[in-house]
Amino acid sequence: MPFLPLLFVLLGLFTLTAQASEPPPALAARAWLLIDHGTGQVLAAQNPGQKVEPASLTKIMTSYLVHAALRDGKLRRDQVVPVSEKAWKAIGSRMFIEPNRPVTVDELLHGMVIQSGNDASIALAEAVAGSEEAFAGMMNAEARRLGMTNTNYVNATGLPDPAHMTTVDDLARLTRALIRDFPADYPLNAVKEYTYNKIKQPNRNRLLWLDKAIDGVKTGHTTAAGYCLVGSKNDGVRRLIAVVVGTASDQARVQETLALLHYGYRAFDAVKLYSKDQALTQLKLYKSTRATVGAGFAEDFVISLPPGAATSGRLKVAVTSRQPLIAPVKQGENIATLRLTLDEKPFGEYPLVALTDAPVAGILGRAWDSLKLYFQ
C-alpha cells in the first residue's frame, strides 16, 4: 500500500486502543485482554485493571529473570544447581527433581516452562538470588521497571498468597517484554513435552496442538484464580497476545483464548505503514557534523487497523520531536514520536529512532551553533 502523508501537528497523550467495527466476543472469563505485540495496541479488553491471582502465569516473570541472568552471565545453562529441601518438597505441579540427582539450569528451565514445575521454579529462584524470598524482591523490581504498576509477587511459582496479585494488563505487558527481549529463548514455550527423571509430561498449553501458529505462552490454575491462559499467535505478518483469566475449566480457557485470538485476526487488518529504516522525516541537528538526521523505525512498522481505515483517509499521522536536537545522537536513540489519529480521535503513539549516528562537530561548529541557539 502507498505510505501515508505526514502531518506535522502536536497531539496530546492518550491510551493506545484500537476500535473495530465488529464487537469482541463475550468470553466466560473474569478478565481478558488482547494486544498487538508489535505496537502494544489494545484490541479488546474486559476488566484489564482488575486485581487477579496469576497462579502459574507467575512463571512468565520467573523465566524472564532466569533468561536475564543467563544473558548477563550470572548463570550458565550447563551449571549444576543444588536442589534444596524447599524445592524438592514443593507442592503442586512438579518436574520431580531430587536432592541427590544433579540437575542443570537448562533442565530446570525446561521443567518450569514446559512442565510448569513449582520445584524447578524454586530451584531456579534460589540459583539466581540465593533464596525464593530474595528472588521475589527481584521480581517486583523488574515489574516496576517494566511498568507493571498493579503487580506484586510473593513467590516464584504462583502458589496462592493474599498479597500475590497482578492484572491482565500487566501480564500482557510482561509477555510482550519476554518475547521482545529474549527472542532466542522464547521458542521453549512452544515445546509440547519434556522428559526428566524418566517422567514425560506434556505442555499444559493445549493451544499448541490446535493451531501451529500459536507458540506459547503459559497456563495457570488455582481454586481461587480459576483456569488461566496467556496465548500468543504469530501468523508471519504480526503477533497477537491474548490473556484470559478466571475461566471455569481447562477446556474453557482453551476455547476462550482461541476465540479471542481469532477475533483479533478477523476484526483487524495488518497494515504496514512504514518500512524498516525508512526516514519519516529529517530532523535538524545542532553541534553536529551532520545538518540533519533521519527518524524512523528499526523494523517494519505494522499496525492493527479496522478494515479499510488505512485507505479511506480516516487515519492521520504526525511527527513531533524534542527540540533543539543536539549532538551527539546515536543510531537507535529515541528522537521523535509518531502519533496517529483515527476518525479525528487519538489512536496511538510510537517512538521513532535515529537511523544513523550524528557525531559532535568540532569546536568552531559547536561554538557557531551555540550562538545560533542563544539568539533563537
Secondary structure as a PSIPRED ss2 file (coil, helix, strand):
# PSIPRED VFORMAT (PSIPRED V4.0)

   1 M C   1.000  0.000  0.000
   2 P C   1.000  0.000  0.000
   3 F C   1.000  0.000  0.000
   4 L C   1.000  0.000  0.000
   5 P C   1.000  0.000  0.000
   6 L C   1.000  0.000  0.000
   7 L C   1.000  0.000  0.000
   8 F C   1.000  0.000  0.000
   9 V C   1.000  0.000  0.000
  10 L C   1.000  0.000  0.000
  11 L C   1.000  0.000  0.000
  12 G C   1.000  0.000  0.000
  13 L C   1.000  0.000  0.000
  14 F C   1.000  0.000  0.000
  15 T C   1.000  0.000  0.000
  16 L C   1.000  0.000  0.000
  17 T E   0.000  0.000  1.000
  18 A C   1.000  0.000  0.000
  19 Q C   1.000  0.000  0.000
  20 A C   1.000  0.000  0.000
  21 S C   1.000  0.000  0.000
  22 E C   1.000  0.000  0.000
  23 P C   1.000  0.000  0.000
  24 P C   1.000  0.000  0.000
  25 P C   1.000  0.000  0.000
  26 A C   1.000  0.000  0.000
  27 L C   1.000  0.000  0.000
  28 A C   1.000  0.000  0.000
  29 A C   1.000  0.000  0.000
  30 R C   1.000  0.000  0.000
  31 A E   0.000  0.000  1.000
  32 W E   0.000  0.000  1.000
  33 L E   0.000  0.000  1.000
  34 L E   0.000  0.000  1.000
  35 I E   0.000  0.000  1.000
  36 D E   0.000  0.000  1.000
  37 H C   1.000  0.000  0.000
  38 G C   1.000  0.000  0.000
  39 T C   1.000  0.000  0.000
  40 G C   1.000  0.000  0.000
  41 Q C   1.000  0.000  0.000
  42 V E   0.000  0.000  1.000
  43 L E   0.000  0.000  1.000
  44 A E   0.000  0.000  1.000
  45 A E   0.000  0.000  1.000
  46 Q E   0.000  0.000  1.000
  47 N C   1.000  0.000  0.000
  48 P C   1.000  0.000  0.000
  49 G C   1.000  0.000  0.000
  50 Q C   1.000  0.000  0.000
  51 K C   1.000  0.000  0.000
  52 V E   0.000  0.000  1.000
  53 E C   1.000  0.000  0.000
  54 P C   1.000  0.000  0.000
  55 A H   0.000  1.000  0.000
  56 S H   0.000  1.000  0.000
  57 L H   0.000  1.000  0.000
  58 T H   0.000  1.000  0.000
  59 K H   0.000  1.000  0.000
  60 I H   0.000  1.000  0.000
  61 M H   0.000  1.000  0.000
  62 T H   0.000  1.000  0.000
  63 S H   0.000  1.000  0.000
  64 Y H   0.000  1.000  0.000
  65 L H   0.000  1.000  0.000
  66 V H   0.000  1.000  0.000
  67 H H   0.000  1.000  0.000
  68 A H   0.000  1.000  0.000
  69 A H   0.000  1.000  0.000
  70 L H   0.000  1.000  0.000
  71 R H   0.000  1.000  0.000
  72 D C   1.000  0.000  0.000
  73 G C   1.000  0.000  0.000
  74 K C   1.000  0.000  0.000
  75 L C   1.000  0.000  0.000
  76 R C   1.000  0.000  0.000
  77 R C   1.000  0.000  0.000
  78 D C   1.000  0.000  0.000
  79 Q C   1.000  0.000  0.000
  80 V E   0.000  0.000  1.000
  81 V C   1.000  0.000  0.000
  82 P C   1.000  0.000  0.000
  83 V C   1.000  0.000  0.000
  84 S C   1.000  0.000  0.000
  85 E H   0.000  1.000  0.000
  86 K H   0.000  1.000  0.000
  87 A H   0.000  1.000  0.000
  88 W H   0.000  1.000  0.000
  89 K C   1.000  0.000  0.000
  90 A C   1.000  0.000  0.000
  91 I C   1.000  0.000  0.000
  92 G C   1.000  0.000  0.000
  93 S C   1.000  0.000  0.000
  94 R C   1.000  0.000  0.000
  95 M C   1.000  0.000  0.000
  96 F C   1.000  0.000  0.000
  97 I C   1.000  0.000  0.000
  98 E C   1.000  0.000  0.000
  99 P C   1.000  0.000  0.000
 100 N C   1.000  0.000  0.000
 101 R C   1.000  0.000  0.000
 102 P C   1.000  0.000  0.000
 103 V C   1.000  0.000  0.000
 104 T E   0.000  0.000  1.000
 105 V H   0.000  1.000  0.000
 106 D H   0.000  1.000  0.000
 107 E H   0.000  1.000  0.000
 108 L H   0.000  1.000  0.000
 109 L H   0.000  1.000  0.000
 110 H H   0.000  1.000  0.000
 111 G H   0.000  1.000  0.000
 112 M H   0.000  1.000  0.000
 113 V H   0.000  1.000  0.000
 114 I C   1.000  0.000  0.000
 115 Q C   1.000  0.000  0.000
 116 S C   1.000  0.000  0.000
 117 G C   1.000  0.000  0.000
 118 N H   0.000  1.000  0.000
 119 D H   0.000  1.000  0.000
 120 A H   0.000  1.000  0.000
 121 S H   0.000  1.000  0.000
 122 I H   0.000  1.000  0.000
 123 A H   0.000  1.000  0.000
 124 L H   0.000  1.000  0.000
 125 A H   0.000  1.000  0.000
 126 E H   0.000  1.000  0.000
 127 A H   0.000  1.000  0.000
 128 V H   0.000  1.000  0.000
 129 A H   0.000  1.000  0.000
 130 G C   1.000  0.000  0.000
 131 S C   1.000  0.000  0.000
 132 E H   0.000  1.000  0.000
 133 E H   0.000  1.000  0.000
 134 A H   0.000  1.000  0.000
 135 F H   0.000  1.000  0.000
 136 A H   0.000  1.000  0.000
 137 G H   0.000  1.000  0.000
 138 M H   0.000  1.000  0.000
 139 M H   0.000  1.000  0.000
 140 N H   0.000  1.000  0.000
 141 A H   0.000  1.000  0.000
 142 E H   0.000  1.000  0.000
 143 A H   0.000  1.000  0.000
 144 R H   0.000  1.000  0.000
 145 R H   0.000  1.000  0.000
 146 L C   1.000  0.000  0.000
 147 G C   1.000  0.000  0.000
 148 M C   1.000  0.000  0.000
 149 T C   1.000  0.000  0.000
 150 N C   1.000  0.000  0.000
 151 T C   1.000  0.000  0.000
 152 N E   0.000  0.000  1.000
 153 Y C   1.000  0.000  0.000
 154 V C   1.000  0.000  0.000
 155 N C   1.000  0.000  0.000
 156 A C   1.000  0.000  0.000
 157 T C   1.000  0.000  0.000
 158 G C   1.000  0.000  0.000
 159 L C   1.000  0.000  0.000
 160 P C   1.000  0.000  0.000
 161 D C   1.000  0.000  0.000
 162 P C   1.000  0.000  0.000
 163 A C   1.000  0.000  0.000
 164 H C   1.000  0.000  0.000
 165 M E   0.000  0.000  1.000
 166 T E   0.000  0.000  1.000
 167 T C   1.000  0.000  0.000
 168 V H   0.000  1.000  0.000
 169 D H   0.000  1.000  0.000
 170 D H   0.000  1.000  0.000
 171 L H   0.000  1.000  0.000
 172 A H   0.000  1.000  0.000
 173 R H   0.000  1.000  0.000
 174 L H   0.000  1.000  0.000
 175 T H   0.000  1.000  0.000
 176 R H   0.000  1.000  0.000
 177 A H   0.000  1.000  0.000
 178 L H   0.000  1.000  0.000
 179 I H   0.000  1.000  0.000
 180 R H   0.000  1.000  0.000
 181 D H   0.000  1.000  0.000
 182 F C   1.000  0.000  0.000
 183 P C   1.000  0.000  0.000
 184 A C   1.000  0.000  0.000
 185 D C   1.000  0.000  0.000
 186 Y H   0.000  1.000  0.000
 187 P H   0.000  1.000  0.000
 188 L H   0.000  1.000  0.000
 189 N H   0.000  1.000  0.000
 190 A H   0.000  1.000  0.000
 191 V C   1.000  0.000  0.000
 192 K C   1.000  0.000  0.000
 193 E E   0.000  0.000  1.000
 194 Y E   0.000  0.000  1.000
 195 T E   0.000  0.000  1.000
 196 Y E   0.000  0.000  1.000
 197 N C   1.000  0.000  0.000
 198 K C   1.000  0.000  0.000
 199 I E   0.000  0.000  1.000
 200 K E   0.000  0.000  1.000
 201 Q E   0.000  0.000  1.000
 202 P E   0.000  0.000  1.000
 203 N C   1.000  0.000  0.000
 204 R C   1.000  0.000  0.000
 205 N C   1.000  0.000  0.000
 206 R C   1.000  0.000  0.000
 207 L H   0.000  1.000  0.000
 208 L H   0.000  1.000  0.000
 209 W H   0.000  1.000  0.000
 210 L H   0.000  1.000  0.000
 211 D C   1.000  0.000  0.000
 212 K C   1.000  0.000  0.000
 213 A C   1.000  0.000  0.000
 214 I E   0.000  0.000  1.000
 215 D E   0.000  0.000  1.000
 216 G E   0.000  0.000  1.000
 217 V E   0.000  0.000  1.000
 218 K E   0.000  0.000  1.000
 219 T E   0.000  0.000  1.000
 220 G E   0.000  0.000  1.000
 221 H E   0.000  0.000  1.000
 222 T E   0.000  0.000  1.000
 223 T C   1.000  0.000  0.000
 224 A C   1.000  0.000  0.000
 225 A C   1.000  0.000  0.000
 226 G E   0.000  0.000  1.000
 227 Y E   0.000  0.000  1.000
 228 C E   0.000  0.000  1.000
 229 L E   0.000  0.000  1.000
 230 V E   0.000  0.000  1.000
 231 G E   0.000  0.000  1.000
 232 S E   0.000  0.000  1.000
 233 K E   0.000  0.000  1.000
 234 N E   0.000  0.000  1.000
 235 D C   1.000  0.000  0.000
 236 G C   1.000  0.000  0.000
 237 V C   1.000  0.000  0.000
 238 R C   1.000  0.000  0.000
 239 R E   0.000  0.000  1.000
 240 L E   0.000  0.000  1.000
 241 I E   0.000  0.000  1.000
 242 A E   0.000  0.000  1.000
 243 V E   0.000  0.000  1.000
 244 V E   0.000  0.000  1.000
 245 V E   0.000  0.000  1.000
 246 G E   0.000  0.000  1.000
 247 T E   0.000  0.000  1.000
 248 A C   1.000  0.000  0.000
 249 S C   1.000  0.000  0.000
 250 D H   0.000  1.000  0.000
 251 Q H   0.000  1.000  0.000
 252 A H   0.000  1.000  0.000
 253 R H   0.000  1.000  0.000
 254 V H   0.000  1.000  0.000
 255 Q H   0.000  1.000  0.000
 256 E H   0.000  1.000  0.000
 257 T H   0.000  1.000  0.000
 258 L H   0.000  1.000  0.000
 259 A H   0.000  1.000  0.000
 260 L H   0.000  1.000  0.000
 261 L H   0.000  1.000  0.000
 262 H H   0.000  1.000  0.000
 263 Y H   0.000  1.000  0.000
 264 G H   0.000  1.000  0.000
 265 Y H   0.000  1.000  0.000
 266 R H   0.000  1.000  0.000
 267 A H   0.000  1.000  0.000
 268 F C   1.000  0.000  0.000
 269 D E   0.000  0.000  1.000
 270 A E   0.000  0.000  1.000
 271 V E   0.000  0.000  1.000
 272 K E   0.000  0.000  1.000
 273 L E   0.000  0.000  1.000
 274 Y E   0.000  0.000  1.000
 275 S C   1.000  0.000  0.000
 276 K C   1.000  0.000  0.000
 277 D C   1.000  0.000  0.000
 278 Q C   1.000  0.000  0.000
 279 A C   1.000  0.000  0.000
 280 L C   1.000  0.000  0.000
 281 T E   0.000  0.000  1.000
 282 Q E   0.000  0.000  1.000
 283 L E   0.000  0.000  1.000
 284 K E   0.000  0.000  1.000
 285 L C   1.000  0.000  0.000
 286 Y E   0.000  0.000  1.000
 287 K C   1.000  0.000  0.000
 288 S E   0.000  0.000  1.000
 289 T C   1.000  0.000  0.000
 290 R C   1.000  0.000  0.000
 291 A C   1.000  0.000  0.000
 292 T E   0.000  0.000  1.000
 293 V E   0.000  0.000  1.000
 294 G E   0.000  0.000  1.000
 295 A E   0.000  0.000  1.000
 296 G E   0.000  0.000  1.000
 297 F C   1.000  0.000  0.000
 298 A C   1.000  0.000  0.000
 299 E C   1.000  0.000  0.000
 300 D C   1.000  0.000  0.000
 301 F E   0.000  0.000  1.000
 302 V E   0.000  0.000  1.000
 303 I E   0.000  0.000  1.000
 304 S E   0.000  0.000  1.000
 305 L E   0.000  0.000  1.000
 306 P C   1.000  0.000  0.000
 307 P C   1.000  0.000  0.000
 308 G C   1.000  0.000  0.000
 309 A C   1.000  0.000  0.000
 310 A C   1.000  0.000  0.000
 311 T C   1.000  0.000  0.000
 312 S C   1.000  0.000  0.000
 313 G C   1.000  0.000  0.000
 314 R C   1.000  0.000  0.000
 315 L E   0.000  0.000  1.000
 316 K E   0.000  0.000  1.000
 317 V E   0.000  0.000  1.000
 318 A E   0.000  0.000  1.000
 319 V E   0.000  0.000  1.000
 320 T E   0.000  0.000  1.000
 321 S E   0.000  0.000  1.000
 322 R C   1.000  0.000  0.000
 323 Q C   1.000  0.000  0.000
 324 P C   1.000  0.000  0.000
 325 L C   1.000  0.000  0.000
 326 I E   0.000  0.000  1.000
 327 A C   1.000  0.000  0.000
 328 P C   1.000  0.000  0.000
 329 V E   0.000  0.000  1.000
 330 K C   1.000  0.000  0.000
 331 Q C   1.000  0.000  0.000
 332 G C   1.000  0.000  0.000
 333 E C   1.000  0.000  0.000
 334 N E   0.000  0.000  1.000
 335 I E   0.000  0.000  1.000
 336 A E   0.000  0.000  1.000
 337 T E   0.000  0.000  1.000
 338 L E   0.000  0.000  1.000
 339 R E   0.000  0.000  1.000
 340 L E   0.000  0.000  1.000
 341 T E   0.000  0.000  1.000
 342 L E   0.000  0.000  1.000
 343 D C   1.000  0.000  0.000
 344 E C   1.000  0.000  0.000
 345 K E   0.000  0.000  1.000
 346 P E   0.000  0.000  1.000
 347 F E   0.000  0.000  1.000
 348 G E   0.000  0.000  1.000
 349 E E   0.000  0.000  1.000
 350 Y E   0.000  0.000  1.000
 351 P E   0.000  0.000  1.000
 352 L E   0.000  0.000  1.000
 353 V E   0.000  0.000  1.000
 354 A E   0.000  0.000  1.000
 355 L C   1.000  0.000  0.000
 356 T C   1.000  0.000  0.000
 357 D C   1.000  0.000  0.000
 358 A E   0.000  0.000  1.000
 359 P C   1.000  0.000  0.000
 360 V E   0.000  0.000  1.000
 361 A C   1.000  0.000  0.000
 362 G C   1.000  0.000  0.000
 363 I H   0.000  1.000  0.000
 364 L H   0.000  1.000  0.000
 365 G H   0.000  1.000  0.000
 366 R H   0.000  1.000  0.000
 367 A H   0.000  1.000  0.000
 368 W H   0.000  1.000  0.000
 369 D H   0.000  1.000  0.000
 370 S H   0.000  1.000  0.000
 371 L H   0.000  1.000  0.000
 372 K H   0.000  1.000  0.000
 373 L H   0.000  1.000  0.000
 374 Y H   0.000  1.000  0.000
 375 F H   0.000  1.000  0.000
 376 Q C   1.000  0.000  0.000
